[in-house]
Every structure is written in C-alpha cells, then in structure tokens.
Amino acid sequence: MQKTRNSTPDWLPYVLPMALFLGLTYLEGKVPENYVWIYFGKIAVVVAALVWARPTWKDIKWEPKLIPLSAVLGLVLFAIWVGIEKYVAYPHLGDRSAYNPWEKISDPGLRSAFVAVRFFGLVLVVPFMEELFWRSFGLRYATQTDFQALPIGKFSMAGALIVCGLFGLAHPEWIPALIFAGAMTVLVARTKSVFACFVAHAVTNLALGIYVVTQGAWALW
C-alpha cells in the first residue's frame, strides 16, 4: 500500500471524513433529543476532516463546461428519487429521523441556523465528501488496491457493482440510491470527472432539500 510523505496511508484521507460522518449519523439516532447539536458537530468535524484531507481535492477539478449536463442529470435523478418514494412500495433499509425543525425547534434563531447548516451539509459537504469517497476512491480501490495508479473514471465492472451495491445499502431508500449510484458511475466513466459527479449530486440534494422543506417530506431529510 502506498503512503503519502508523512506516512499517512493513501486511502485514509478519502475514508476518514466518511467514517466520521457515518459514526456521528449513527449517534444522532441514539440521542435524538440532541439531534440539532450533534448535527452541528457532525458538519464541523467532517469539514475539519475534509480540510485535513485537502490533498484529495485535486480529484475535483474545476470544469465549468460540464456544469449544464451535470445539473440536468441531477434534476432528473431528483425526480426519479422522489417519484419512486411516492409511487413505489418497497421495503426500506431502516428509516430516517423525519426531523421537522418547525415542530422540534421553538427558538426561531436556532431553527434558522439549523436549516442553514442542514442545507450547507446537504448541498455542499455531503456531495463533496461522498464523491471523493465513492467515485474517486471507491470505484478505483474496488478495482485494485493501488488505486492511485488508475486515472479517474477507470474501474472494473466488478468495482462498479461493489460500489453501487454499497451505496445502495448505505441509504434507506436503496432502490433510488442504486439508480443514483449507477448514473454517477456512468457519468464519471464518460466524463472522467469527479467534478461532474459533485455538481450532479449537489443539484439532486439541493432540489431534494427544497422539496422536503416545501412539501413537508421530512422522511427524506
């Protein structure tokens, strides 16, 4: 296994932010009365981990020509996600917290702060973290352990199936999650760009967040 100059395993900067996110998400469910403060802490910790892991940011190169295609794909995937949730009955892998800040937070200032941080996490932090983990690291590492020897967008069919399957299992809404992961896999294969995946993911999450708040679909929060 290759290591960086400071002897940090080359996989750790990709994995640590996701591991912290998942661990603190698990804690949210165990201490629901402190959900707001744990969520604030989770985003702060994950952002700090991403800053520490900033050498991985090189994988998300600014490519404005890919924004229109990625944004349209993001909106299509949002529509698919919501449509499946509304019209397809299937067993979910657990449940989300369905946290309604207008019911749970009486203080208007704290409520506004929570919604702002929630959107910051949903639209920027999560897509950035997840695309680095799944589409940059995961697809290549599932193909070969010396993943940095592979260019972005180069992976095996087995690697794609493993990552799509794990992405689906990581979400209660596993059917739309599998479709989403498949679309992101095709996108990174065609564009060779994690940036394109980040934009599509961010647009999907932004549309989903707006839908949740305006329609009261808190189970998708």
MARFISE-993141 format. One record per residue (C-alpha): residue in one letter; x, y, z; residue number from 1. Coordinates in nm, 4 decimals, padded with zeros to 6 digits. Example, Ala and Ser with C-alpha at 12.3 -4.5 7.8 and 13.67 -1.06 7.14 Angstrom:
<nodes>
+--------+----------+----------+----------+-----+
! residu !        X !        Y !        Z ! num !
+--------+----------+----------+----------+-----+
!      A !  01.2300 ! -00.4500 !  00.7800 !   1 !
!      S !  01.3670 ! -00.1060 !  00.7140 !   2 !
+--------+----------+----------+----------+-----+
</nodes>
This chain:
<nodes>
+--------+----------+----------+----------+-----+
! residu !        X !        Y !        Z ! num !
+--------+----------+----------+----------+-----+
!      M !  00.0000 !  00.0000 !  00.0000 !   1 !
!      Q !  00.1398 !  00.3383 ! -00.1000 !   2 !
!      K !  00.1766 !  00.6112 !  00.1567 !   3 !
!      T !  00.1990 !  00.9871 !  00.1425 !   4 !
!      R !  00.5080 !  01.1775 !  00.2516 !   5 !
!      N !  00.4010 !  01.1955 !  00.6135 !   6 !
!      S !  00.3423 !  00.8166 !  00.6234 !   7 !
!      T ! -00.0358 !  00.8535 !  00.6153 !   8 !
!      P ! -00.1909 !  00.5640 !  00.4201 !   9 !
!      D ! -00.3067 !  00.6973 !  00.0831 !  10 !
!      W ! -00.6624 !  00.5717 !  00.1412 !  11 !
!      L ! -00.7111 !  00.7415 !  00.4788 !  12 !
!      P ! -00.7863 !  01.0989 !  00.3566 !  13 !
!      Y ! -01.0663 !  00.9570 !  00.1425 !  14 !
!      V ! -01.2086 !  00.7316 !  00.4125 !  15 !
!      L ! -01.1808 !  00.9382 !  00.7317 !  16 !
!      P ! -01.4421 !  01.2078 !  00.6501 !  17 !
!      M ! -01.6940 !  00.9404 !  00.5506 !  18 !
!      A ! -01.6200 !  00.7278 !  00.8574 !  19 !
!      L ! -01.6702 !  01.0277 !  01.0872 !  20 !
!      F ! -01.9909 !  01.1223 !  00.9076 !  21 !
!      L ! -02.1368 !  00.7733 !  00.9401 !  22 !
!      G ! -02.0331 !  00.7409 !  01.3042 !  23 !
!      L ! -02.1904 !  01.0712 !  01.4032 !  24 !
!      T ! -02.5012 !  00.9964 !  01.1974 !  25 !
!      Y ! -02.5397 !  00.6764 !  01.3989 !  26 !
!      L ! -02.5042 !  00.8814 !  01.7193 !  27 !
!      E ! -02.7820 !  01.1167 !  01.6049 !  28 !
!      G ! -03.0250 !  00.8276 !  01.6060 !  29 !
!      K ! -02.9175 !  00.7185 !  01.9531 !  30 !
!      V ! -02.9573 !  01.0621 !  02.1124 !  31 !
!      P ! -03.2497 !  01.2208 !  01.9230 !  32 !
!      E ! -03.3064 !  01.4868 !  02.1888 !  33 !
!      N ! -02.9662 !  01.6340 !  02.0994 !  34 !
!      Y ! -03.0044 !  01.5903 !  01.7239 !  35 !
!      V ! -02.9503 !  01.9591 !  01.6401 !  36 !
!      W ! -02.6257 !  01.9917 !  01.8340 !  37 !
!      I ! -02.4912 !  01.6590 !  01.7148 !  38 !
!      Y ! -02.5681 !  01.7601 !  01.3557 !  39 !
!      F ! -02.3850 !  02.0910 !  01.4039 !  40 !
!      G ! -02.0915 !  01.8989 !  01.5484 !  41 !
!      K ! -02.1020 !  01.6417 !  01.2698 !  42 !
!      I ! -02.0745 !  01.9017 !  00.9969 !  43 !
!      A ! -01.7954 !  02.0850 !  01.1807 !  44 !
!      V ! -01.5987 !  01.7613 !  01.2328 !  45 !
!      V ! -01.6458 !  01.6432 !  00.8749 !  46 !
!      V ! -01.5449 !  01.9821 !  00.7328 !  47 !
!      A ! -01.2332 !  01.9740 !  00.9517 !  48 !
!      A ! -01.1558 !  01.6230 !  00.8258 !  49 !
!      L ! -01.2022 !  01.7355 !  00.4658 !  50 !
!      V ! -00.9659 !  02.0270 !  00.5236 !  51 !
!      W ! -00.7110 !  01.7855 !  00.6691 !  52 !
!      A ! -00.7664 !  01.5641 !  00.3639 !  53 !
!      R ! -00.7301 !  01.8533 !  00.1191 !  54 !
!      P ! -00.4710 !  01.6705 ! -00.0994 !  55 !
!      T ! -00.7710 !  01.4680 ! -00.2238 !  56 !
!      W ! -00.9322 !  01.7872 ! -00.3548 !  57 !
!      K ! -00.7107 !  01.7623 ! -00.6626 !  58 !
!      D ! -00.9525 !  01.4943 ! -00.7838 !  59 !
!      I ! -01.2314 !  01.7540 ! -00.8187 !  60 !
!      K ! -01.1024 !  01.9800 ! -01.0933 !  61 !
!      W ! -01.2989 !  02.2892 ! -01.1950 !  62 !
!      E ! -01.4608 !  02.2053 ! -01.5312 !  63 !
!      P ! -01.7403 !  02.4580 ! -01.5983 !  64 !
!      K ! -01.8255 !  02.3064 ! -01.9379 !  65 !
!      L ! -01.9620 !  02.0016 ! -01.7540 !  66 !
!      I ! -02.1987 !  02.2004 ! -01.5296 !  67 !
!      P ! -02.5061 !  02.2077 ! -01.7628 !  68 !
!      L ! -02.5027 !  01.8321 ! -01.8302 !  69 !
!      S ! -02.4397 !  01.7506 ! -01.4650 !  70 !
!      A ! -02.7093 !  01.9883 ! -01.3406 !  71 !
!      V ! -02.9706 !  01.8421 ! -01.5754 !  72 !
!      L ! -02.8759 !  01.4897 ! -01.4679 !  73 !
!      G ! -02.9035 !  01.5983 ! -01.1048 !  74 !
!      L ! -03.2582 !  01.7231 ! -01.1599 !  75 !
!      V ! -03.3555 !  01.4035 ! -01.3427 !  76 !
!      L ! -03.2192 !  01.1934 ! -01.0570 !  77 !
!      F ! -03.4089 !  01.4078 ! -00.8057 !  78 !
!      A ! -03.7327 !  01.3448 ! -00.9968 !  79 !
!      I ! -03.6609 !  00.9708 ! -01.0067 !  80 !
!      W ! -03.5812 !  00.9603 ! -00.6346 !  81 !
!      V ! -03.8998 !  01.1444 ! -00.5344 !  82 !
!      G ! -04.1137 !  00.9587 ! -00.7869 !  83 !
!      I ! -04.0034 !  00.6185 ! -00.6579 !  84 !
!      E ! -04.0641 !  00.7264 ! -00.2992 !  85 !
!      K ! -04.4151 !  00.8495 ! -00.3833 !  86 !
!      Y ! -04.5355 !  00.5746 ! -00.6129 !  87 !
!      V ! -04.3344 !  00.2570 ! -00.5493 !  88 !
!      A ! -04.3968 !  00.0449 ! -00.2404 !  89 !
!      Y ! -04.0800 ! -00.1384 ! -00.1416 !  90 !
!      P ! -03.9106 ! -00.2362 !  00.1867 !  91 !
!      H ! -03.6708 !  00.0313 !  00.3081 !  92 !
!      L ! -03.3412 ! -00.0401 !  00.4822 !  93 !
!      G ! -03.4310 !  00.1374 !  00.8053 !  94 !
!      D ! -03.5820 !  00.4838 !  00.8430 !  95 !
!      R ! -03.4592 !  00.8395 !  00.8515 !  96 !
!      S ! -03.5259 !  01.0614 !  01.1502 !  97 !
!      A ! -03.8012 !  01.2614 !  00.9712 !  98 !
!      Y ! -03.6880 !  01.5632 !  01.1733 !  99 !
!      N ! -03.9171 !  01.8644 !  01.1306 ! 100 !
!      P ! -03.7345 !  02.1727 !  01.2647 ! 101 !
!      W ! -04.0569 !  02.3766 !  01.2697 ! 102 !
!      E ! -04.2023 !  02.1323 !  01.5205 ! 103 !
!      K ! -03.8891 !  02.0420 !  01.7139 ! 104 !
!      I ! -03.7117 !  02.3794 !  01.7485 ! 105 !
!      S ! -03.9080 !  02.6526 !  01.9203 ! 106 !
!      D ! -03.6377 !  02.9208 !  01.9026 ! 107 !
!      P ! -03.6565 !  03.0978 !  01.5622 ! 108 !
!      G ! -03.2863 !  03.1863 !  01.5607 ! 109 !
!      L ! -03.1739 !  02.8324 !  01.6349 ! 110 !
!      R ! -03.4228 !  02.6977 !  01.3805 ! 111 !
!      S ! -03.2880 !  02.9271 !  01.1083 ! 112 !
!      A ! -02.9319 !  02.8318 !  01.1967 ! 113 !
!      F ! -03.0179 !  02.4631 !  01.1812 ! 114 !
!      V ! -03.1877 !  02.4910 !  00.8416 ! 115 !
!      A ! -02.8918 !  02.6895 !  00.7049 ! 116 !
!      V ! -02.6377 !  02.4372 !  00.8332 ! 117 !
!      R ! -02.8573 !  02.1482 !  00.7173 ! 118 !
!      F ! -02.8594 !  02.2839 !  00.3623 ! 119 !
!      F ! -02.4865 !  02.3548 !  00.3777 ! 120 !
!      G ! -02.4282 !  01.9937 !  00.4763 ! 121 !
!      L ! -02.6814 !  01.8539 !  00.2297 ! 122 !
!      V ! -02.5760 !  02.0539 ! -00.0763 ! 123 !
!      L ! -02.2012 !  02.1060 ! -00.0322 ! 124 !
!      V ! -02.0429 !  01.8896 !  00.2365 ! 125 !
!      V ! -02.2124 !  01.5566 !  00.1622 ! 126 !
!      P ! -02.1721 !  01.5654 ! -00.2190 ! 127 !
!      F ! -01.8072 !  01.6723 ! -00.1867 ! 128 !
!      M ! -01.7295 !  01.4039 !  00.0701 ! 129 !
!      E ! -01.9274 !  01.1265 ! -00.0973 ! 130 !
!      E ! -01.7992 !  01.1841 ! -00.4497 ! 131 !
!      L ! -01.4406 !  01.1783 ! -00.3258 ! 132 !
!      F ! -01.5145 !  00.8598 ! -00.1327 ! 133 !
!      W ! -01.7346 !  00.6681 ! -00.3773 ! 134 !
!      R ! -01.6445 !  00.7837 ! -00.7268 ! 135 !
!      S ! -01.2793 !  00.8823 ! -00.6806 ! 136 !
!      F ! -01.1573 !  00.6349 ! -00.4182 ! 137 !
!      G ! -01.4206 !  00.3587 ! -00.4037 ! 138 !
!      L ! -01.4501 !  00.2711 ! -00.7709 ! 139 !
!      R ! -01.0735 !  00.2586 ! -00.8156 ! 140 !
!      Y ! -00.9954 !  00.0827 ! -00.4870 ! 141 !
!      A ! -01.2569 ! -00.1842 ! -00.5576 ! 142 !
!      T ! -01.0746 ! -00.2388 ! -00.8866 ! 143 !
!      Q ! -00.7213 ! -00.2529 ! -00.7453 ! 144 !
!      T ! -00.5734 ! -00.1621 ! -00.4067 ! 145 !
!      D ! -00.3096 !  00.0589 ! -00.5699 ! 146 !
!      F ! -00.5977 !  00.2857 ! -00.6691 ! 147 !
!      Q ! -00.3900 !  00.5954 ! -00.7366 ! 148 !
!      A ! -00.2284 !  00.4153 ! -01.0295 ! 149 !
!      L ! -00.5673 !  00.4288 ! -01.2053 ! 150 !
!      P ! -00.6941 !  00.7508 ! -01.3632 ! 151 !
!      I ! -01.0274 !  00.8954 ! -01.2544 ! 152 !
!      G ! -01.3099 !  00.7152 ! -01.4323 ! 153 !
!      K ! -01.1130 !  00.3949 ! -01.4864 ! 154 !
!      F ! -01.2523 !  00.0947 ! -01.2994 ! 155 !
!      S ! -01.3674 ! -00.2614 ! -01.3457 ! 156 !
!      M ! -01.7237 ! -00.3844 ! -01.3794 ! 157 !
!      A ! -01.6794 ! -00.5706 ! -01.0503 ! 158 !
!      G ! -01.5649 ! -00.2486 ! -00.8853 ! 159 !
!      A ! -01.8687 ! -00.0637 ! -01.0194 ! 160 !
!      L ! -02.1079 ! -00.3311 ! -00.8933 ! 161 !
!      I ! -01.9457 ! -00.3346 ! -00.5485 ! 162 !
!      V ! -01.9605 !  00.0431 ! -00.5087 ! 163 !
!      C ! -02.3167 !  00.0730 ! -00.6410 ! 164 !
!      G ! -02.4273 ! -00.2055 ! -00.4081 ! 165 !
!      L ! -02.2612 ! -00.0492 ! -00.1046 ! 166 !
!      F ! -02.4026 !  00.2933 ! -00.1914 ! 167 !
!      G ! -02.7495 !  00.1408 ! -00.2072 ! 168 !
!      L ! -02.7049 ! -00.0352 !  00.1264 ! 169 !
!      A ! -02.5917 !  00.2930 !  00.2847 ! 170 !
!      H ! -02.9311 !  00.4530 !  00.2146 ! 171 !
!      P ! -03.2750 !  00.3533 !  00.3479 ! 172 !
!      E ! -03.4136 !  00.4337 !  00.0012 ! 173 !
!      W ! -03.1971 !  00.1697 ! -00.1607 ! 174 !
!      I ! -03.3748 !  00.1491 ! -00.4967 ! 175 !
!      P ! -03.3360 !  00.5174 ! -00.5939 ! 176 !
!      A ! -02.9896 !  00.5085 ! -00.4342 ! 177 !
!      L ! -02.8872 !  00.2232 ! -00.6648 ! 178 !
!      I ! -03.0176 !  00.4169 ! -00.9664 ! 179 !
!      F ! -02.8334 !  00.7265 ! -00.8476 ! 180 !
!      A ! -02.5082 !  00.5340 ! -00.7987 ! 181 !
!      G ! -02.5404 !  00.3742 ! -01.1404 ! 182 !
!      A ! -02.5917 !  00.7132 ! -01.3039 ! 183 !
!      M ! -02.2911 !  00.8595 ! -01.1221 ! 184 !
!      T ! -02.0816 !  00.5615 ! -01.2282 ! 185 !
!      V ! -02.1722 !  00.6155 ! -01.5937 ! 186 !
!      L ! -02.1122 !  00.9908 ! -01.5567 ! 187 !
!      V ! -01.7623 !  00.9532 ! -01.4153 ! 188 !
!      A ! -01.6798 !  00.6871 ! -01.6749 ! 189 !
!      R ! -01.7890 !  00.9127 ! -01.9610 ! 190 !
!      T ! -01.6534 !  01.2445 ! -01.8347 ! 191 !
!      K ! -01.3507 !  01.1232 ! -01.6330 ! 192 !
!      S ! -01.4571 !  01.3955 ! -01.3903 ! 193 !
!      V ! -01.5403 !  01.3789 ! -01.0202 ! 194 !
!      F ! -01.6394 !  01.7451 ! -01.0528 ! 195 !
!      A ! -01.9262 !  01.6442 ! -01.2835 ! 196 !
!      C ! -02.0465 !  01.3944 ! -01.0230 ! 197 !
!      F ! -02.0186 !  01.6548 ! -00.7472 ! 198 !
!      V ! -02.2325 !  01.9036 ! -00.9433 ! 199 !
!      A ! -02.4989 !  01.6415 ! -01.0229 ! 200 !
!      H ! -02.5023 !  01.5233 ! -00.6603 ! 201 !
!      A ! -02.5233 !  01.8805 ! -00.5273 ! 202 !
!      V ! -02.8129 !  01.9670 ! -00.7599 ! 203 !
!      T ! -03.0014 !  01.6495 ! -00.6651 ! 204 !
!      N ! -02.9565 !  01.7242 ! -00.2961 ! 205 !
!      L ! -03.0497 !  02.0918 ! -00.3330 ! 206 !
!      A ! -03.3701 !  02.0016 ! -00.5160 ! 207 !
!      L ! -03.4432 !  01.7325 ! -00.2591 ! 208 !
!      G ! -03.3875 !  01.9748 !  00.0287 ! 209 !
!      I ! -03.6215 !  02.2310 ! -00.1256 ! 210 !
!      Y ! -03.8791 !  01.9588 ! -00.1825 ! 211 !
!      V ! -03.8532 !  01.8391 !  00.1773 ! 212 !
!      V ! -03.8995 !  02.1882 !  00.3224 ! 213 !
!      T ! -04.1790 !  02.2996 !  00.0902 ! 214 !
!      Q ! -04.3724 !  01.9716 !  00.0905 ! 215 !
!      G ! -04.3053 !  01.8631 !  00.4478 ! 216 !
!      A ! -04.1496 !  01.5361 !  00.3283 ! 217 !
!      W ! -03.9326 !  01.5116 !  00.6372 ! 218 !
!      A ! -03.8724 !  01.1383 !  00.5975 ! 219 !
!      L ! -03.6435 !  01.2271 !  00.3033 ! 220 !
!      W ! -03.4475 !  01.4827 !  00.5063 ! 221 !
+--------+----------+----------+----------+-----+
</nodes>
